[in-house]
Each structure stands twice: as structure tokens, then as C-alpha cells.
Amino acid sequence: MPIQIRPATEADIPQIHTINVHYILNTSLTFLQSPVPKSTFAKNFDEISNVRGLPYLVAVEPGTGNPPSYGLYRRAEGVIPGQNDSATAGPSEDVVLGYSYLSPFRGHMLSYAPTVELTLFVHPDHQSRSVGSQLFAAILAKAQDPTTRHGAREVTELGGDGEGTELHDVLAGDDGEGAKIRNILAVMAVDPEGKDGGEALLAWYQKKGFTQSGRMKHIGFKKGRWLDTVYLQYDLQD
């Protein structure tokens, strides 16, 4: 069945959340150790898509409404491995194979508005179908679209006394319509003791055009191992 890339909707959140929980509980690709509540996912989705105006995409098999068993060990939701670990589509009739979005990098500071951070996760049973590559190509096209603007905001005070003054937003961009995107960052966890020294995903990003901008060693600890953080940068003007 062909893979479709489309904007995510609220109906996709349960399946997106399930994929994310798998990576939290079973891998070192994220520094999180506890699953994020679905309600938080929904709030983040609204902030990214509706407030910030940034792309949030899913790769789906359209209209099947019958997701396969994930085996994702969703302890936080009472899922027992091998018994009731089959993910359900819920309101969405599409099967979510992966998701990707752009989010603010140091979003509380307006000068960072042209730089965004990439998140991309693929369902573990569909990693050999080029889902990640298709998602990245689509999110890159969105970032390069001149109509895509990052609605970055910085709260400031009217007046100088700091008391009883009205607060208002300052929106990025010379025209007040948001900032055009110049840089996409991929901030990834690397397990030096893992398979291939944890470098396989790093090589994938570099093949897509990212360059390594920095590495912090032994900065996180998960599953009994010290992890590095690697910063990769994709400059849309290069």
C-alpha cells in the first residue's frame, strides 16, 4: 500500500504518542525516561501547528483503520507486552507509520526564530520502507516554502517600571508575519557503546545534507550507559 505524507491532525495523536513511548522505553534515541502524557502531546501539537505555524507531518497508510500490533510496552497506559499491546487507530482511520515536526530552538528568545529543531520518529516495524526519508523530504520542502513562517514570540513589557504594565508579544520577522526558516537542527543522542558506536543515525543525517556542528560527550545517562549529544545543522541557504 502506498505511503501518504500529510499534515497531522488531533486524531493522529494517540498513534503518534504510542510510537514515541516505544522510543522512550526501549531505546536511547531520546533522553526521556518516562512517557509524556497524551494531553501534553496534544498541547505541543497545537503550539507547533497553530501558534507557531510550523509543519507537523505524519506518514500514513490511508484508510485502513487497523494498525498492527506495536509491541511497544506502554507501561504508562497499562499495556501488558504480548497481551494487549495492539495499538488502535482511535478516531483516525489512517495508520501512522511515522511522524516529523519542526519546533522552536530556544523558543523564548526571538533572535533564534529562523532556527528550528527537527523531530522525526518512525514506527519500528516500518523502518525499511523509506518512511523516514519521505518524511524528511516533505518537512524540508515545507521549511523551504517561503510561505512557511515561524511565529516566534518574545514577551516584553510596555513601560519601564516592571510593575502593573501590560504585556504584549513581539513577533519575529521584518514584516511582523513571522520568521522565514534558515536553519534546521537535529539534536540526537548517541550511545558510543551501542551498535556501530551509535553512528548509524548520524550517518543517515549526514547523507541528507546535515553537517555536524558540535558534540557533548557523556552528557546523559540512560539504561546503564553514558550518552553523547550531537548537534547537526542543515542551512537552507547553503
GROMACS elastic network, one bead per residue, 0.5 to 0.9 nm:
[ bonds ]
;  ai    aj funct       b0    kb
    1    61     6  0.67246   500
    1    62     6  0.84855   500
    2    60     6  0.86572   500
    2    61     6  0.66569   500
    2    62     6  0.82358   500
    3    59     6  0.64041   500
    3    60     6  0.56948   500
    3    61     6  0.53443   500
    3    62     6  0.75891   500
    3    97     6  0.85042   500
    3   129     6  0.89913   500
    3   131     6  0.78181   500
    3   134     6  0.88064   500
    4    58     6  0.81550   500
    4    59     6  0.55873   500
    4    60     6  0.52799   500
    4    61     6  0.63084   500
    4    62     6  0.68944   500
    5    57     6  0.67575   500
    5    58     6  0.57256   500
    5    60     6  0.64165   500
    5   134     6  0.76071   500
    5   135     6  0.68443   500
    5   138     6  0.73278   500
    6    56     6  0.86557   500
    6    57     6  0.56090   500
    6    58     6  0.56830   500
    6    59     6  0.66740   500
    6    60     6  0.78453   500
    6   138     6  0.87933   500
    7    55     6  0.73094   500
    7    56     6  0.58668   500
    7    58     6  0.61301   500
    7    59     6  0.88527   500
    8    11     6  0.80716   500
    8    12     6  0.62998   500
    8    13     6  0.80887   500
    8    45     6  0.86342   500
    8    49     6  0.89634   500
    8    55     6  0.87416   500
    8    56     6  0.57899   500
    8    58     6  0.53764   500
    8    59     6  0.87864   500
    8    99     6  0.80722   500
    9    12     6  0.54486   500
    9    13     6  0.71817   500
    9    45     6  0.85188   500
    9    56     6  0.87156   500
    9    57     6  0.87020   500
    9    58     6  0.87766   500
    9    92     6  0.86178   500
   10    13     6  0.53855   500
   10    14     6  0.83771   500
   10    42     6  0.69308   500
   10    45     6  0.78160   500
   10    46     6  0.86043   500
   10    91     6  0.89130   500
   10    92     6  0.86546   500
   11    14     6  0.71070   500
   11    15     6  0.85254   500
   11    89     6  0.83574   500
   11    90     6  0.72053   500
   11    91     6  0.53413   500
   11    93     6  0.87352   500
   12    15     6  0.56858   500
   12    16     6  0.61875   500
   12    17     6  0.85902   500
   12    58     6  0.81940   500
   12    89     6  0.76892   500
   12    90     6  0.81925   500
   12    91     6  0.77637   500
   12    92     6  0.58875   500
   12    93     6  0.89901   500
   12    94     6  0.81125   500
   12    95     6  0.85823   500
   12    96     6  0.71681   500
   13    17     6  0.58302   500
   13    18     6  0.84842   500
   13    38     6  0.73604   500
   13    41     6  0.70754   500
   13    42     6  0.66525   500
   13    45     6  0.83311   500
   13    92     6  0.89951   500
   14    17     6  0.51068   500
   14    18     6  0.62544   500
   14    19     6  0.88698   500
   14    38     6  0.69944   500
   14    41     6  0.89553   500
   14    87     6  0.86564   500
   14    88     6  0.81875   500
   14    89     6  0.72957   500
   14    90     6  0.71787   500
   14    91     6  0.89474   500
   14    92     6  0.89720   500
   15    18     6  0.50277   500
   15    19     6  0.63900   500
   15    20     6  0.86759   500
   15    67     6  0.88379   500
   15    87     6  0.71321   500
   15    88     6  0.74157   500
   15    89     6  0.64050   500
   15    90     6  0.82160   500
   15    92     6  0.88539   500
   15    95     6  0.78480   500
   15    96     6  0.62441   500
   15    97     6  0.87580   500
   16    19     6  0.53082   500
   16    20     6  0.63131   500
   16    21     6  0.87608   500
   16    41     6  0.86984   500
   16    58     6  0.84204   500
   16    96     6  0.69865   500
   16    97     6  0.86825   500
   16    98     6  0.73515   500
   16    99     6  0.68015   500
   16   121     6  0.89157   500
   16   123     6  0.89848   500
   17    20     6  0.50604   500
   17    21     6  0.61660   500
   17    22     6  0.87752   500
   17    35     6  0.86733   500
   17    36     6  0.80063   500
   17    37     6  0.82519   500
   17    38     6  0.64175   500
   17    41     6  0.70590   500
   18    21     6  0.51393   500
   18    22     6  0.64725   500
   18    70     6  0.83927   500
   18    72     6  0.72917   500
   18    74     6  0.73823   500
   18    87     6  0.73533   500
   19    22     6  0.53050   500
   19    23     6  0.68118   500
   19    70     6  0.82234   500
   19    72     6  0.75327   500
   19    96     6  0.88681   500
   19    97     6  0.86204   500
   19    98     6  0.76648   500
   19    99     6  0.88501   500
   19   121     6  0.74849   500
   19   122     6  0.73943   500
   19   123     6  0.58399   500
   19   124     6  0.79672   500
   20    23     6  0.53543   500
   20    24     6  0.63703   500
   20    25     6  0.88292   500
   20    35     6  0.78642   500
   20    36     6  0.85009   500
   20   121     6  0.73344   500
   20   122     6  0.89764   500
   20   123     6  0.87544   500
   21    24     6  0.50350   500
   21    25     6  0.61206   500
   21    26     6  0.83169   500
   21    34     6  0.81790   500
   21    35     6  0.54666   500
   21    36     6  0.75892   500
   21    72     6  0.71858   500
   21    73     6  0.81377   500
   21    74     6  0.65538   500
   21    76     6  0.87714   500
   22    25     6  0.54117   500
   22    26     6  0.57608   500
   22    27     6  0.76422   500
   22    35     6  0.87831   500
   22    70     6  0.85355   500
   22    71     6  0.83589   500
   22    73     6  0.68207   500
   22    74     6  0.71531   500
   22   123     6  0.87070   500
   22   124     6  0.84115   500
   23    26     6  0.53804   500
   23    27     6  0.51234   500
   23    28     6  0.73768   500
   23    29     6  0.66704   500
   23    30     6  0.68655   500
   23    32     6  0.89721   500
   23    72     6  0.84199   500
   23   121     6  0.83746   500
   23   124     6  0.88355   500
   24    27     6  0.60675   500
   24    28     6  0.72504   500
   24    29     6  0.76056   500
   24    30     6  0.60739   500
   24    31     6  0.75502   500
   24    32     6  0.57943   500
   24    33     6  0.56899   500
   24    34     6  0.67281   500
   24    35     6  0.64797   500
   25    28     6  0.84277   500
   25    32     6  0.84503   500
   25    33     6  0.64937   500
   25    34     6  0.72616   500
   25    35     6  0.75667   500
   25    72     6  0.81526   500
   25    73     6  0.75455   500
   25    74     6  0.80446   500
   25    75     6  0.86982   500
   26    29     6  0.89979   500
   26    72     6  0.79999   500
   26    73     6  0.83240   500
   27    30     6  0.72123   500
   27   222     6  0.89743   500
   27   223     6  0.84491   500
   28    31     6  0.65059   500
   28    32     6  0.85102   500
   28    33     6  0.89871   500
   28   189     6  0.68474   500
   28   190     6  0.76028   500
   28   191     6  0.70348   500
   28   222     6  0.66957   500
   28   223     6  0.75660   500
   28   227     6  0.80204   500
   29    32     6  0.88650   500
   29   188     6  0.68932   500
   29   189     6  0.53205   500
   29   190     6  0.70800   500
   29   191     6  0.82875   500
   30    33     6  0.79822   500
   30   188     6  0.75231   500
   30   189     6  0.62324   500
   31   189     6  0.70915   500
   31   220     6  0.70625   500
   31   221     6  0.80172   500
   31   222     6  0.71534   500
   31   227     6  0.86984   500
   32    35     6  0.74471   500
   32    36     6  0.85702   500
   32   222     6  0.87345   500
   33   222     6  0.76455   500
   34    76     6  0.82447   500
   35    38     6  0.88877   500
   35    74     6  0.83901   500
   35    75     6  0.87188   500
   35    76     6  0.67352   500
   36    39     6  0.83432   500
   36    40     6  0.66007   500
   36    41     6  0.70686   500
   37    40     6  0.53126   500
   37    41     6  0.65748   500
   37    42     6  0.88718   500
   37    76     6  0.86770   500
   38    42     6  0.62322   500
   38    43     6  0.86970   500
   39    42     6  0.50680   500
   39    43     6  0.63122   500
   39    44     6  0.86847   500
   40    43     6  0.50465   500
   40    44     6  0.61342   500
   40    45     6  0.85058   500
   41    44     6  0.51007   500
   41    45     6  0.60871   500
   41    46     6  0.86705   500
   42    45     6  0.50404   500
   42    46     6  0.63084   500
   42    47     6  0.86777   500
   43    46     6  0.51458   500
   43    47     6  0.61618   500
   43    48     6  0.86461   500
   44    48     6  0.60612   500
   44    49     6  0.84217   500
   45    48     6  0.52988   500
   45    49     6  0.59425   500
   45    50     6  0.79517   500
   45    56     6  0.75723   500
   46    49     6  0.53214   500
   46    50     6  0.52901   500
   46    51     6  0.67117   500
   46    52     6  0.86073   500
   47    50     6  0.57437   500
   47    52     6  0.60329   500
   47    53     6  0.82296   500
   47    54     6  0.89481   500
   48    51     6  0.60265   500
   48    53     6  0.61948   500
   48    54     6  0.55480   500
   48    55     6  0.74089   500
   48    56     6  0.73089   500
   48   101     6  0.80938   500
   48   102     6  0.75514   500
   48   103     6  0.62304   500
   48   104     6  0.82102   500
   49    52     6  0.59767   500
   49    54     6  0.52946   500
   49    55     6  0.62067   500
   49    56     6  0.63651   500
   49   101     6  0.89704   500
   50    53     6  0.53556   500
   50    54     6  0.78101   500
   51    54     6  0.83289   500
   51   151     6  0.67871   500
   51   152     6  0.86352   500
   52   103     6  0.81711   500
   52   104     6  0.81910   500
   52   149     6  0.80931   500
   52   150     6  0.55671   500
   52   152     6  0.61942   500
   52   153     6  0.85150   500
   52   178     6  0.86210   500
   53   148     6  0.72913   500
   53   149     6  0.64051   500
   53   150     6  0.57278   500
   53   151     6  0.58711   500
   53   152     6  0.89135   500
   53   178     6  0.86825   500
   54   101     6  0.74906   500
   54   102     6  0.59915   500
   54   103     6  0.68881   500
   54   104     6  0.87518   500
   54   142     6  0.86171   500
   54   143     6  0.83087   500
   54   148     6  0.70554   500
   54   149     6  0.70738   500
   54   150     6  0.59789   500
   54   151     6  0.78991   500
   55   100     6  0.82620   500
   55   101     6  0.56437   500
   55   102     6  0.59913   500
   55   103     6  0.84735   500
   55   139     6  0.68598   500
   55   142     6  0.67130   500
   55   143     6  0.77927   500
   55   148     6  0.81450   500
   56    99     6  0.75877   500
   56   100     6  0.59454   500
   56   102     6  0.66722   500
   56   103     6  0.88927   500
   56   139     6  0.79816   500
   57    98     6  0.86154   500
   57    99     6  0.56739   500
   57   100     6  0.52887   500
   57   101     6  0.60300   500
   57   135     6  0.73460   500
   57   138     6  0.80815   500
   57   139     6  0.72453   500
   58    96     6  0.65027   500
   58    97     6  0.74057   500
   58    98     6  0.57708   500
   58   100     6  0.63569   500
   58   101     6  0.86441   500
   58   135     6  0.73404   500
   59    95     6  0.83471   500
   59    96     6  0.58759   500
   59    97     6  0.53758   500
   59    98     6  0.51898   500
   59    99     6  0.60793   500
   59   100     6  0.85175   500
   59   122     6  0.86614   500
   59   131     6  0.68104   500
   59   132     6  0.86444   500
   59   134     6  0.79844   500
   59   135     6  0.66154   500
   60    63     6  0.87907   500
   60    94     6  0.59386   500
   60    95     6  0.52224   500
   60    97     6  0.53346   500
   60    98     6  0.72681   500
   60    99     6  0.88802   500
   61    64     6  0.67757   500
   61    65     6  0.88237   500
   61    94     6  0.57225   500
   61    95     6  0.51575   500
   61    96     6  0.67494   500
   61    97     6  0.72367   500
   62    65     6  0.79810   500
   62    93     6  0.71830   500
   62    95     6  0.65802   500
   62    96     6  0.87006   500
   63    66     6  0.86305   500
   63    92     6  0.84463   500
   63    93     6  0.50228   500
   63    95     6  0.74471   500
   64    67     6  0.76557   500
   64    93     6  0.60384   500
   64    94     6  0.57224   500
   64    95     6  0.65589   500
   65    88     6  0.79508   500
   65    89     6  0.58276   500
   65    90     6  0.81868   500
   65    91     6  0.88620   500
   65    92     6  0.69167   500
   65    94     6  0.52513   500
   65    95     6  0.60877   500
   66    87     6  0.86645   500
   66    88     6  0.68589   500
   66    89     6  0.65809   500
   66    93     6  0.76490   500
   66    94     6  0.79228   500
   66    95     6  0.67943   500
   67    70     6  0.81917   500
   67    86     6  0.77118   500
   67    87     6  0.62430   500
   67    88     6  0.60141   500
   67    89     6  0.62591   500
   67    94     6  0.81874   500
   67    95     6  0.54089   500
   67    96     6  0.78588   500
   68    86     6  0.65849   500
   68    87     6  0.69164   500
   68    88     6  0.82781   500
   68    95     6  0.85515   500
   68   125     6  0.89149   500
   69    72     6  0.83705   500
   69    84     6  0.88660   500
   69    85     6  0.63881   500
   69    87     6  0.59502   500
   69    88     6  0.86568   500
   70    73     6  0.83667   500
   70    85     6  0.65466   500
   70    86     6  0.58355   500
   70    87     6  0.62649   500
   70   123     6  0.80750   500
   70   124     6  0.78467   500
   70   125     6  0.74881   500
   71    74     6  0.83198   500
   71    80     6  0.89867   500
   71    81     6  0.61607   500
   71    82     6  0.67672   500
   71    84     6  0.88000   500
   71    85     6  0.54051   500
   71    86     6  0.68368   500
   71    87     6  0.85019   500
   72    75     6  0.88123   500
   72    79     6  0.85498   500
   72    81     6  0.74416   500
   72    85     6  0.66743   500
   72    86     6  0.84911   500
   72    87     6  0.86943   500
   73    76     6  0.86589   500
   73    77     6  0.89950   500
   73    78     6  0.87694   500
   73    79     6  0.61778   500
   73    80     6  0.65501   500
   73    81     6  0.53493   500
   73    82     6  0.86414   500
   73    85     6  0.66394   500
   74    77     6  0.55530   500
   74    78     6  0.65513   500
   74    79     6  0.50718   500
   74    80     6  0.74588   500
   74    81     6  0.79998   500
   74    85     6  0.72878   500
   75    78     6  0.51077   500
   75    79     6  0.54792   500
   75    80     6  0.71461   500
   75    81     6  0.87094   500
   76    79     6  0.75276   500
   78    84     6  0.87799   500
   79    82     6  0.88958   500
   79    83     6  0.77262   500
   79    84     6  0.56956   500
   79    85     6  0.54319   500
   79    86     6  0.86695   500
   80    83     6  0.54841   500
   80    84     6  0.56105   500
   80    85     6  0.60778   500
   81    84     6  0.67062   500
   81    85     6  0.56348   500
   82    85     6  0.61894   500
   82    86     6  0.86019   500
   83    86     6  0.80964   500
   84    87     6  0.84589   500
   87    90     6  0.88456   500
   88    95     6  0.88770   500
   89    92     6  0.54801   500
   89    93     6  0.62494   500
   89    94     6  0.70450   500
   89    95     6  0.65736   500
   89    96     6  0.82624   500
   90    93     6  0.74823   500
   92    95     6  0.77247   500
   96    99     6  0.75150   500
   96   122     6  0.89464   500
   96   123     6  0.78335   500
   97   121     6  0.88733   500
   97   122     6  0.60588   500
   97   123     6  0.51657   500
   97   124     6  0.85896   500
   97   125     6  0.83988   500
   97   126     6  0.65796   500
   97   127     6  0.88677   500
   97   131     6  0.72156   500
   98   120     6  0.74977   500
   98   121     6  0.55698   500
   98   123     6  0.53969   500
   98   124     6  0.89592   500
   98   126     6  0.83470   500
   98   131     6  0.67802   500
   98   132     6  0.72886   500
   98   135     6  0.78133   500
   99   119     6  0.80531   500
   99   120     6  0.58081   500
   99   121     6  0.56504   500
   99   122     6  0.65267   500
   99   123     6  0.86441   500
   99   132     6  0.83828   500
   99   135     6  0.71420   500
  100   118     6  0.72407   500
  100   119     6  0.53484   500
  100   121     6  0.65337   500
  100   122     6  0.86883   500
  100   132     6  0.85722   500
  100   135     6  0.64670   500
  100   136     6  0.74827   500
  100   139     6  0.72327   500
  101   117     6  0.82499   500
  101   118     6  0.60338   500
  101   119     6  0.54112   500
  101   120     6  0.67641   500
  101   139     6  0.71547   500
  102   116     6  0.59424   500
  102   117     6  0.54359   500
  102   119     6  0.63857   500
  102   120     6  0.89968   500
  102   139     6  0.78535   500
  102   143     6  0.85255   500
  102   184     6  0.80434   500
  103   107     6  0.82688   500
  103   115     6  0.89669   500
  103   116     6  0.54596   500
  103   117     6  0.51921   500
  103   118     6  0.66495   500
  103   119     6  0.78001   500
  104   108     6  0.84942   500
  104   112     6  0.80504   500
  104   113     6  0.71158   500
  104   114     6  0.89070   500
  104   115     6  0.70899   500
  104   117     6  0.60822   500
  104   150     6  0.81854   500
  104   152     6  0.76997   500
  105   108     6  0.85158   500
  105   109     6  0.87747   500
  105   112     6  0.66122   500
  105   113     6  0.75600   500
  105   114     6  0.89700   500
  105   115     6  0.61514   500
  105   116     6  0.50447   500
  105   117     6  0.56263   500
  105   185     6  0.81451   500
  106   109     6  0.60985   500
  106   110     6  0.85781   500
  106   112     6  0.66082   500
  106   113     6  0.84684   500
  106   115     6  0.88772   500
  106   116     6  0.86793   500
  107   110     6  0.69585   500
  107   112     6  0.68956   500
  107   113     6  0.70561   500
  107   116     6  0.86704   500
  107   152     6  0.68355   500
  107   153     6  0.78043   500
  107   154     6  0.84061   500
  108   112     6  0.84996   500
  108   152     6  0.80768   500
  108   153     6  0.71712   500
  108   154     6  0.60887   500
  108   155     6  0.83259   500
  109   112     6  0.59686   500
  109   113     6  0.75425   500
  109   152     6  0.83285   500
  109   153     6  0.77923   500
  109   154     6  0.62342   500
  110   113     6  0.54197   500
  110   114     6  0.88926   500
  110   152     6  0.62494   500
  110   153     6  0.61395   500
  110   154     6  0.55848   500
  110   170     6  0.81763   500
  110   171     6  0.78359   500
  110   172     6  0.63007   500
  111   114     6  0.75560   500
  111   115     6  0.88700   500
  111   172     6  0.78512   500
  112   115     6  0.55551   500
  112   116     6  0.80569   500
  112   152     6  0.85065   500
  113   116     6  0.72596   500
  113   150     6  0.65490   500
  113   151     6  0.79161   500
  113   152     6  0.56176   500
  113   153     6  0.83612   500
  113   172     6  0.65715   500
  113   173     6  0.84193   500
  113   178     6  0.81931   500
  113   179     6  0.59826   500
  113   180     6  0.80766   500
  113   181     6  0.75974   500
  114   149     6  0.87787   500
  114   150     6  0.72196   500
  114   152     6  0.88067   500
  114   172     6  0.87070   500
  114   173     6  0.89386   500
  114   179     6  0.56527   500
  114   180     6  0.57909   500
  114   182     6  0.52795   500
  114   183     6  0.64186   500
  114   184     6  0.87360   500
  115   150     6  0.89374   500
  115   180     6  0.88848   500
  115   181     6  0.60899   500
  115   182     6  0.60498   500
  115   184     6  0.59238   500
  115   185     6  0.72945   500
  116   150     6  0.85153   500
  116   181     6  0.72701   500
  116   182     6  0.83255   500
  116   183     6  0.63451   500
  116   184     6  0.51240   500
  116   185     6  0.61483   500
  116   186     6  0.89112   500
  117   183     6  0.83891   500
  117   184     6  0.55959   500
  117   186     6  0.59158   500
  117   187     6  0.73532   500
  118   139     6  0.88283   500
  118   184     6  0.63915   500
  118   185     6  0.59012   500
  118   186     6  0.52769   500
  118   187     6  0.76704   500
  119   186     6  0.72828   500
  119   187     6  0.85129   500
  120   132     6  0.72034   500
  120   135     6  0.77772   500
  120   136     6  0.77685   500
  121   124     6  0.87883   500
  121   132     6  0.73056   500
  122   125     6  0.82977   500
  122   126     6  0.68510   500
  122   127     6  0.62956   500
  122   131     6  0.67506   500
  122   132     6  0.62495   500
  123   126     6  0.55217   500
  123   127     6  0.67116   500
  123   131     6  0.88186   500
  124   127     6  0.57765   500
  125   128     6  0.80519   500
  126   129     6  0.57599   500
  126   130     6  0.81759   500
  126   131     6  0.71283   500
  127   130     6  0.67104   500
  127   131     6  0.66181   500
  127   132     6  0.74426   500
  128   131     6  0.75908   500
  129   132     6  0.81748   500
  129   133     6  0.89056   500
  130   133     6  0.51769   500
  130   134     6  0.61932   500
  130   135     6  0.85825   500
  131   134     6  0.52161   500
  131   135     6  0.61272   500
  131   136     6  0.85856   500
  132   135     6  0.51089   500
  132   136     6  0.60765   500
  132   137     6  0.85696   500
  133   136     6  0.51268   500
  133   137     6  0.61263   500
  133   138     6  0.86093   500
  133   208     6  0.84700   500
  134   137     6  0.51667   500
  134   138     6  0.62393   500
  134   139     6  0.86637   500
  135   138     6  0.51657   500
  135   139     6  0.61254   500
  135   140     6  0.84824   500
  136   139     6  0.51184   500
  136   140     6  0.59272   500
  136   141     6  0.84774   500
  136   208     6  0.85250   500
  137   140     6  0.51627   500
  137   141     6  0.62223   500
  137   142     6  0.87520   500
  137   208     6  0.89971   500
  138   141     6  0.51340   500
  138   142     6  0.63523   500
  138   143     6  0.87520   500
  139   142     6  0.50388   500
  139   143     6  0.62328   500
  139   144     6  0.86897   500
  140   143     6  0.50216   500
  140   144     6  0.61945   500
  140   145     6  0.86217   500
  140   184     6  0.87150   500
  140   236     6  0.88972   500
  141   144     6  0.51116   500
  141   145     6  0.61686   500
  142   145     6  0.51372   500
  142   146     6  0.85324   500
  142   147     6  0.86479   500
  142   148     6  0.66296   500
  143   146     6  0.78666   500
  143   147     6  0.89682   500
  143   148     6  0.63394   500
  143   149     6  0.84792   500
  143   180     6  0.82342   500
  143   181     6  0.61475   500
  143   182     6  0.81555   500
  143   184     6  0.83929   500
  143   236     6  0.83619   500
  144   147     6  0.85944   500
  144   148     6  0.75377   500
  144   180     6  0.85546   500
  144   181     6  0.72758   500
  144   182     6  0.82750   500
  144   236     6  0.70878   500
  145   148     6  0.55346   500
  145   149     6  0.87860   500
  145   180     6  0.88135   500
  145   181     6  0.89481   500
  146   149     6  0.74587   500
  146   180     6  0.68369   500
  146   181     6  0.85125   500
  147   180     6  0.80900   500
  148   178     6  0.85881   500
  148   179     6  0.83777   500
  148   180     6  0.66378   500
  148   181     6  0.76261   500
  149   152     6  0.87528   500
  149   173     6  0.85216   500
  149   177     6  0.70255   500
  149   179     6  0.50824   500
  149   181     6  0.68672   500
  150   172     6  0.76687   500
  150   173     6  0.86485   500
  150   177     6  0.83804   500
  150   178     6  0.50431   500
  150   180     6  0.63785   500
  150   181     6  0.69421   500
  151   171     6  0.64803   500
  151   172     6  0.65440   500
  151   173     6  0.85151   500
  151   176     6  0.89550   500
  151   177     6  0.71119   500
  151   179     6  0.65998   500
  152   170     6  0.82556   500
  152   171     6  0.58667   500
  152   172     6  0.55104   500
  152   173     6  0.86921   500
  152   178     6  0.64307   500
  152   179     6  0.71986   500
  153   169     6  0.57910   500
  153   170     6  0.54596   500
  153   172     6  0.63709   500
  153   178     6  0.86496   500
  154   168     6  0.83956   500
  154   169     6  0.56633   500
  154   170     6  0.52848   500
  154   171     6  0.68582   500
  154   172     6  0.82128   500
  155   167     6  0.65873   500
  155   168     6  0.57836   500
  155   170     6  0.63209   500
  156   166     6  0.87710   500
  156   167     6  0.58579   500
  156   168     6  0.59231   500
  156   169     6  0.65228   500
  156   170     6  0.71800   500
  157   160     6  0.72878   500
  157   161     6  0.89057   500
  157   162     6  0.69297   500
  157   165     6  0.62814   500
  157   166     6  0.62118   500
  157   168     6  0.66548   500
  157   169     6  0.89469   500
  158   161     6  0.89050   500
  158   162     6  0.83588   500
  158   165     6  0.57930   500
  158   166     6  0.57449   500
  158   167     6  0.63206   500
  158   168     6  0.75008   500
  159   162     6  0.70083   500
  159   163     6  0.87085   500
  159   165     6  0.63381   500
  159   166     6  0.81807   500
  160   163     6  0.82782   500
  160   165     6  0.83193   500
  161   164     6  0.81233   500
  161   165     6  0.76510   500
  162   165     6  0.63408   500
  163   166     6  0.88579   500
  170   176     6  0.82878   500
  171   174     6  0.89573   500
  171   176     6  0.56818   500
  171   177     6  0.71234   500
  171   178     6  0.61045   500
  171   179     6  0.83611   500
  172   175     6  0.82490   500
  172   176     6  0.60909   500
  172   177     6  0.70942   500
  172   179     6  0.52991   500
  173   176     6  0.50691   500
  173   177     6  0.59676   500
  173   180     6  0.74078   500
  174   177     6  0.76634   500
  174   178     6  0.79544   500
  174   179     6  0.78746   500
  175   178     6  0.74798   500
  175   179     6  0.88273   500
  176   179     6  0.82517   500
  179   182     6  0.89423   500
  181   184     6  0.77572   500
  181   236     6  0.77488   500
  182   234     6  0.83448   500
  182   235     6  0.59346   500
  182   236     6  0.51916   500
  182   237     6  0.66129   500
  183   233     6  0.66782   500
  183   234     6  0.56131   500
  183   236     6  0.60090   500
  183   237     6  0.83198   500
  184   210     6  0.87039   500
  184   232     6  0.83030   500
  184   233     6  0.58456   500
  184   234     6  0.50560   500
  184   235     6  0.66030   500
  184   236     6  0.77671   500
  185   210     6  0.83531   500
  185   231     6  0.68459   500
  185   232     6  0.55571   500
  185   234     6  0.63324   500
  185   235     6  0.87546   500
  186   205     6  0.81524   500
  186   210     6  0.82133   500
  186   230     6  0.80826   500
  186   231     6  0.60336   500
  186   232     6  0.50251   500
  186   233     6  0.64589   500
  186   234     6  0.82513   500
  187   229     6  0.68354   500
  187   230     6  0.58172   500
  187   232     6  0.63046   500
  187   233     6  0.87676   500
  188   201     6  0.85567   500
  188   202     6  0.80032   500
  188   228     6  0.83208   500
  188   229     6  0.56751   500
  188   230     6  0.53677   500
  188   231     6  0.66764   500
  188   232     6  0.80517   500
  189   198     6  0.84661   500
  189   220     6  0.85051   500
  189   227     6  0.64353   500
  189   228     6  0.57689   500
  189   230     6  0.64545   500
  190   193     6  0.88534   500
  190   194     6  0.82518   500
  190   197     6  0.78027   500
  190   198     6  0.51117   500
  190   199     6  0.70037   500
  190   201     6  0.85622   500
  190   202     6  0.82588   500
  190   227     6  0.56584   500
  190   228     6  0.50288   500
  190   229     6  0.60246   500
  190   230     6  0.70204   500
  191   194     6  0.52128   500
  191   195     6  0.82018   500
  191   197     6  0.63946   500
  191   199     6  0.82087   500
  191   225     6  0.74298   500
  191   226     6  0.70444   500
  191   228     6  0.64508   500
  191   229     6  0.89390   500
  192   195     6  0.81322   500
  192   196     6  0.80428   500
  192   198     6  0.53648   500
  192   199     6  0.78950   500
  192   225     6  0.87422   500
  192   226     6  0.79466   500
  192   227     6  0.68469   500
  192   228     6  0.73581   500
  193   196     6  0.81549   500
  193   197     6  0.54786   500
  193   198     6  0.70682   500
  193   225     6  0.76275   500
  193   226     6  0.84685   500
  193   227     6  0.86899   500
  194   197     6  0.50629   500
  194   198     6  0.52244   500
  194   199     6  0.87174   500
  195   198     6  0.56420   500
  195   199     6  0.79484   500
  195   200     6  0.80853   500
  196   199     6  0.57239   500
  196   200     6  0.64151   500
  197   200     6  0.79194   500
  198   201     6  0.71565   500
  198   202     6  0.77348   500
  199   202     6  0.50097   500
  199   203     6  0.61522   500
  199   204     6  0.86952   500
  200   203     6  0.51791   500
  200   204     6  0.63654   500
  200   205     6  0.89312   500
  201   205     6  0.63987   500
  201   206     6  0.86795   500
  202   205     6  0.52897   500
  202   206     6  0.63183   500
  202   207     6  0.87664   500
  202   212     6  0.86140   500
  202   230     6  0.82718   500
  202   232     6  0.84362   500
  203   206     6  0.50182   500
  203   207     6  0.61989   500
  203   208     6  0.87184   500
  204   207     6  0.52190   500
  204   208     6  0.65420   500
  204   210     6  0.89949   500
  205   208     6  0.50608   500
  205   209     6  0.66653   500
  205   210     6  0.55873   500
  205   211     6  0.80648   500
  205   232     6  0.78344   500
  206   209     6  0.51644   500
  206   211     6  0.59733   500
  206   212     6  0.77957   500
  206   232     6  0.82039   500
  207   210     6  0.71719   500
  208   234     6  0.88528   500
  209   233     6  0.85355   500
  209   234     6  0.64732   500
  209   235     6  0.88566   500
  210   232     6  0.57611   500
  210   233     6  0.52100   500
  210   235     6  0.79826   500
  211   231     6  0.85125   500
  211   232     6  0.53610   500
  211   233     6  0.53510   500
  211   234     6  0.66102   500
  211   235     6  0.89176   500
  212   215     6  0.79385   500
  212   230     6  0.72009   500
  212   231     6  0.59451   500
  212   233     6  0.63661   500
  213   230     6  0.77261   500
  213   231     6  0.54256   500
  213   232     6  0.54147   500
  213   233     6  0.63359   500
  214   229     6  0.83757   500
  214   230     6  0.59195   500
  214   231     6  0.51679   500
  214   232     6  0.72686   500
  215   228     6  0.69406   500
  215   229     6  0.56930   500
  215   231     6  0.62027   500
  216   219     6  0.62533   500
  216   227     6  0.89252   500
  216   228     6  0.55958   500
  216   229     6  0.52064   500
  216   230     6  0.65199   500
  216   231     6  0.85814   500
  217   220     6  0.83707   500
  217   226     6  0.82994   500
  217   227     6  0.68836   500
  217   229     6  0.65948   500
  217   230     6  0.85526   500
  218   221     6  0.74724   500
  218   225     6  0.88007   500
  218   226     6  0.50323   500
  218   229     6  0.79738   500
  219   226     6  0.70103   500
  219   227     6  0.60002   500
  219   228     6  0.56194   500
  219   229     6  0.68553   500
  220   225     6  0.82850   500
  220   226     6  0.56964   500
  220   228     6  0.66170   500
  220   229     6  0.79362   500
  221   224     6  0.66470   500
  221   225     6  0.55474   500
  221   227     6  0.58239   500
  221   228     6  0.89982   500
  222   225     6  0.55245   500
  222   226     6  0.66799   500
  222   227     6  0.72959   500
  223   226     6  0.85509   500
  234   237     6  0.88828   500
  234   238     6  0.83051   500
  235   238     6  0.55454   500
